[in-house]
């Protein structure tokens, strides 16, 4: 017998709805862990806040429920709190 979560997963899969997203927003990191690739300075070609907000709108419209920001170290971005606020504004 199918439970509620399994029904949600089945319907989301059938309708191609991304239930969750794991988004690497930066390679920048203030650490130099030996096991990690993300120990570079913030790059100039990273997405801008308006570009990130547009993608957040697209994820919201697509039905995404869960969003994880990662990187490097997200707080190496000067606009990290603005990005988080934009996501919260869209109920992520």
PyMOL CGO cylinders between C-alpha atoms (Angstrom):
from pymol import cmd
from pymol.cgo import CYLINDER

trace = [
    CYLINDER, 0.00, 0.00, 0.00, 1.32, 3.41, -1.01, 0.3, 1, 1, 1, 1, 1, 1,
    CYLINDER, 1.32, 3.41, -1.01, 1.78, 6.02, 1.74, 0.3, 1, 1, 1, 1, 1, 1,
    CYLINDER, 1.78, 6.02, 1.74, 1.39, 9.79, 1.32, 0.3, 1, 1, 1, 1, 1, 1,
    CYLINDER, 1.39, 9.79, 1.32, 5.11, 10.40, 0.75, 0.3, 1, 1, 1, 1, 1, 1,
    CYLINDER, 5.11, 10.40, 0.75, 5.27, 7.71, -1.93, 0.3, 1, 1, 1, 1, 1, 1,
    CYLINDER, 5.27, 7.71, -1.93, 2.24, 9.29, -3.67, 0.3, 1, 1, 1, 1, 1, 1,
    CYLINDER, 2.24, 9.29, -3.67, 3.95, 12.69, -3.64, 0.3, 1, 1, 1, 1, 1, 1,
    CYLINDER, 3.95, 12.69, -3.64, 7.14, 11.19, -5.09, 0.3, 1, 1, 1, 1, 1, 1,
    CYLINDER, 7.14, 11.19, -5.09, 5.22, 9.29, -7.77, 0.3, 1, 1, 1, 1, 1, 1,
    CYLINDER, 5.22, 9.29, -7.77, 3.22, 12.36, -8.83, 0.3, 1, 1, 1, 1, 1, 1,
    CYLINDER, 3.22, 12.36, -8.83, 6.28, 14.62, -8.78, 0.3, 1, 1, 1, 1, 1, 1,
    CYLINDER, 6.28, 14.62, -8.78, 8.19, 12.14, -10.92, 0.3, 1, 1, 1, 1, 1, 1,
    CYLINDER, 8.19, 12.14, -10.92, 5.32, 11.76, -13.38, 0.3, 1, 1, 1, 1, 1, 1,
    CYLINDER, 5.32, 11.76, -13.38, 4.93, 15.54, -13.71, 0.3, 1, 1, 1, 1, 1, 1,
    CYLINDER, 4.93, 15.54, -13.71, 8.69, 16.20, -13.67, 0.3, 1, 1, 1, 1, 1, 1,
    CYLINDER, 8.69, 16.20, -13.67, 8.50, 18.39, -10.56, 0.3, 1, 1, 1, 1, 1, 1,
    CYLINDER, 8.50, 18.39, -10.56, 11.84, 18.87, -8.81, 0.3, 1, 1, 1, 1, 1, 1,
    CYLINDER, 11.84, 18.87, -8.81, 11.02, 18.35, -5.13, 0.3, 1, 1, 1, 1, 1, 1,
    CYLINDER, 11.02, 18.35, -5.13, 14.46, 19.41, -3.98, 0.3, 1, 1, 1, 1, 1, 1,
    CYLINDER, 14.46, 19.41, -3.98, 17.50, 21.25, -5.25, 0.3, 1, 1, 1, 1, 1, 1,
    CYLINDER, 17.50, 21.25, -5.25, 21.09, 21.22, -4.00, 0.3, 1, 1, 1, 1, 1, 1,
    CYLINDER, 21.09, 21.22, -4.00, 22.74, 24.40, -5.29, 0.3, 1, 1, 1, 1, 1, 1,
    CYLINDER, 22.74, 24.40, -5.29, 26.46, 25.17, -5.18, 0.3, 1, 1, 1, 1, 1, 1,
    CYLINDER, 26.46, 25.17, -5.18, 26.54, 28.96, -5.18, 0.3, 1, 1, 1, 1, 1, 1,
    CYLINDER, 26.54, 28.96, -5.18, 30.29, 29.51, -4.91, 0.3, 1, 1, 1, 1, 1, 1,
    CYLINDER, 30.29, 29.51, -4.91, 33.66, 27.81, -5.04, 0.3, 1, 1, 1, 1, 1, 1,
    CYLINDER, 33.66, 27.81, -5.04, 35.02, 30.38, -2.61, 0.3, 1, 1, 1, 1, 1, 1,
    CYLINDER, 35.02, 30.38, -2.61, 36.12, 29.09, 0.78, 0.3, 1, 1, 1, 1, 1, 1,
    CYLINDER, 36.12, 29.09, 0.78, 38.19, 30.48, 3.61, 0.3, 1, 1, 1, 1, 1, 1,
    CYLINDER, 38.19, 30.48, 3.61, 39.57, 27.04, 4.50, 0.3, 1, 1, 1, 1, 1, 1,
    CYLINDER, 39.57, 27.04, 4.50, 42.00, 24.78, 2.67, 0.3, 1, 1, 1, 1, 1, 1,
    CYLINDER, 42.00, 24.78, 2.67, 40.81, 21.31, 3.57, 0.3, 1, 1, 1, 1, 1, 1,
    CYLINDER, 40.81, 21.31, 3.57, 42.99, 18.65, 1.96, 0.3, 1, 1, 1, 1, 1, 1,
    CYLINDER, 42.99, 18.65, 1.96, 39.97, 16.58, 0.89, 0.3, 1, 1, 1, 1, 1, 1,
    CYLINDER, 39.97, 16.58, 0.89, 38.05, 19.45, -0.75, 0.3, 1, 1, 1, 1, 1, 1,
    CYLINDER, 38.05, 19.45, -0.75, 38.13, 21.14, -4.16, 0.3, 1, 1, 1, 1, 1, 1,
    CYLINDER, 38.13, 21.14, -4.16, 36.51, 24.36, -2.87, 0.3, 1, 1, 1, 1, 1, 1,
    CYLINDER, 36.51, 24.36, -2.87, 39.41, 26.38, -1.57, 0.3, 1, 1, 1, 1, 1, 1,
    CYLINDER, 39.41, 26.38, -1.57, 39.51, 29.09, -4.21, 0.3, 1, 1, 1, 1, 1, 1,
    CYLINDER, 39.51, 29.09, -4.21, 38.69, 32.79, -3.97, 0.3, 1, 1, 1, 1, 1, 1,
    CYLINDER, 38.69, 32.79, -3.97, 35.28, 33.97, -5.16, 0.3, 1, 1, 1, 1, 1, 1,
    CYLINDER, 35.28, 33.97, -5.16, 35.24, 34.01, -8.93, 0.3, 1, 1, 1, 1, 1, 1,
    CYLINDER, 35.24, 34.01, -8.93, 33.97, 36.86, -11.05, 0.3, 1, 1, 1, 1, 1, 1,
    CYLINDER, 33.97, 36.86, -11.05, 31.85, 34.52, -13.20, 0.3, 1, 1, 1, 1, 1, 1,
    CYLINDER, 31.85, 34.52, -13.20, 29.58, 33.44, -10.34, 0.3, 1, 1, 1, 1, 1, 1,
    CYLINDER, 29.58, 33.44, -10.34, 25.89, 34.21, -10.68, 0.3, 1, 1, 1, 1, 1, 1,
    CYLINDER, 25.89, 34.21, -10.68, 24.76, 37.66, -9.64, 0.3, 1, 1, 1, 1, 1, 1,
    CYLINDER, 24.76, 37.66, -9.64, 21.96, 38.21, -7.11, 0.3, 1, 1, 1, 1, 1, 1,
    CYLINDER, 21.96, 38.21, -7.11, 19.40, 39.07, -9.86, 0.3, 1, 1, 1, 1, 1, 1,
    CYLINDER, 19.40, 39.07, -9.86, 20.35, 35.87, -11.73, 0.3, 1, 1, 1, 1, 1, 1,
    CYLINDER, 20.35, 35.87, -11.73, 19.98, 33.84, -8.53, 0.3, 1, 1, 1, 1, 1, 1,
    CYLINDER, 19.98, 33.84, -8.53, 16.59, 35.43, -7.83, 0.3, 1, 1, 1, 1, 1, 1,
    CYLINDER, 16.59, 35.43, -7.83, 15.42, 34.52, -11.35, 0.3, 1, 1, 1, 1, 1, 1,
    CYLINDER, 15.42, 34.52, -11.35, 16.42, 30.90, -10.80, 0.3, 1, 1, 1, 1, 1, 1,
    CYLINDER, 16.42, 30.90, -10.80, 14.73, 30.89, -7.38, 0.3, 1, 1, 1, 1, 1, 1,
    CYLINDER, 14.73, 30.89, -7.38, 11.54, 32.08, -9.11, 0.3, 1, 1, 1, 1, 1, 1,
    CYLINDER, 11.54, 32.08, -9.11, 11.87, 29.28, -11.66, 0.3, 1, 1, 1, 1, 1, 1,
    CYLINDER, 11.87, 29.28, -11.66, 12.39, 26.67, -8.93, 0.3, 1, 1, 1, 1, 1, 1,
    CYLINDER, 12.39, 26.67, -8.93, 9.38, 28.00, -7.04, 0.3, 1, 1, 1, 1, 1, 1,
    CYLINDER, 9.38, 28.00, -7.04, 7.20, 27.94, -10.16, 0.3, 1, 1, 1, 1, 1, 1,
    CYLINDER, 7.20, 27.94, -10.16, 8.36, 24.40, -10.93, 0.3, 1, 1, 1, 1, 1, 1,
    CYLINDER, 8.36, 24.40, -10.93, 7.11, 23.25, -7.51, 0.3, 1, 1, 1, 1, 1, 1,
    CYLINDER, 7.11, 23.25, -7.51, 10.42, 22.73, -5.74, 0.3, 1, 1, 1, 1, 1, 1,
    CYLINDER, 10.42, 22.73, -5.74, 9.88, 22.29, -1.99, 0.3, 1, 1, 1, 1, 1, 1,
    CYLINDER, 9.88, 22.29, -1.99, 13.36, 21.93, -0.52, 0.3, 1, 1, 1, 1, 1, 1,
    CYLINDER, 13.36, 21.93, -0.52, 16.46, 23.95, -1.29, 0.3, 1, 1, 1, 1, 1, 1,
    CYLINDER, 16.46, 23.95, -1.29, 20.01, 23.50, 0.02, 0.3, 1, 1, 1, 1, 1, 1,
    CYLINDER, 20.01, 23.50, 0.02, 22.68, 26.13, -0.56, 0.3, 1, 1, 1, 1, 1, 1,
    CYLINDER, 22.68, 26.13, -0.56, 26.28, 24.97, -0.50, 0.3, 1, 1, 1, 1, 1, 1,
    CYLINDER, 26.28, 24.97, -0.50, 29.59, 25.75, -2.04, 0.3, 1, 1, 1, 1, 1, 1,
    CYLINDER, 29.59, 25.75, -2.04, 32.63, 26.35, -0.93, 0.3, 1, 1, 1, 1, 1, 1,
    CYLINDER, 32.63, 26.35, -0.93, 31.57, 28.50, 1.95, 0.3, 1, 1, 1, 1, 1, 1,
    CYLINDER, 31.57, 28.50, 1.95, 28.38, 30.38, 1.14, 0.3, 1, 1, 1, 1, 1, 1,
    CYLINDER, 28.38, 30.38, 1.14, 29.26, 33.16, 3.58, 0.3, 1, 1, 1, 1, 1, 1,
    CYLINDER, 29.26, 33.16, 3.58, 32.33, 34.05, 1.53, 0.3, 1, 1, 1, 1, 1, 1,
    CYLINDER, 32.33, 34.05, 1.53, 29.82, 35.72, -0.77, 0.3, 1, 1, 1, 1, 1, 1,
    CYLINDER, 29.82, 35.72, -0.77, 29.09, 39.28, 0.31, 0.3, 1, 1, 1, 1, 1, 1,
    CYLINDER, 29.09, 39.28, 0.31, 25.45, 38.84, -0.72, 0.3, 1, 1, 1, 1, 1, 1,
    CYLINDER, 25.45, 38.84, -0.72, 24.89, 35.55, 1.14, 0.3, 1, 1, 1, 1, 1, 1,
    CYLINDER, 24.89, 35.55, 1.14, 22.28, 36.97, 3.51, 0.3, 1, 1, 1, 1, 1, 1,
    CYLINDER, 22.28, 36.97, 3.51, 20.45, 38.59, 0.60, 0.3, 1, 1, 1, 1, 1, 1,
    CYLINDER, 20.45, 38.59, 0.60, 20.35, 35.22, -1.19, 0.3, 1, 1, 1, 1, 1, 1,
    CYLINDER, 20.35, 35.22, -1.19, 18.98, 33.51, 1.90, 0.3, 1, 1, 1, 1, 1, 1,
    CYLINDER, 18.98, 33.51, 1.90, 16.38, 36.28, 2.35, 0.3, 1, 1, 1, 1, 1, 1,
    CYLINDER, 16.38, 36.28, 2.35, 15.34, 35.91, -1.30, 0.3, 1, 1, 1, 1, 1, 1,
    CYLINDER, 15.34, 35.91, -1.30, 14.88, 32.17, -0.81, 0.3, 1, 1, 1, 1, 1, 1,
    CYLINDER, 14.88, 32.17, -0.81, 12.89, 32.68, 2.40, 0.3, 1, 1, 1, 1, 1, 1,
    CYLINDER, 12.89, 32.68, 2.40, 10.72, 35.26, 0.62, 0.3, 1, 1, 1, 1, 1, 1,
    CYLINDER, 10.72, 35.26, 0.62, 9.80, 32.48, -1.80, 0.3, 1, 1, 1, 1, 1, 1,
    CYLINDER, 9.80, 32.48, -1.80, 9.03, 30.09, 1.09, 0.3, 1, 1, 1, 1, 1, 1,
    CYLINDER, 9.03, 30.09, 1.09, 12.02, 27.80, 0.68, 0.3, 1, 1, 1, 1, 1, 1,
]
cmd.load_cgo(trace, "trace")
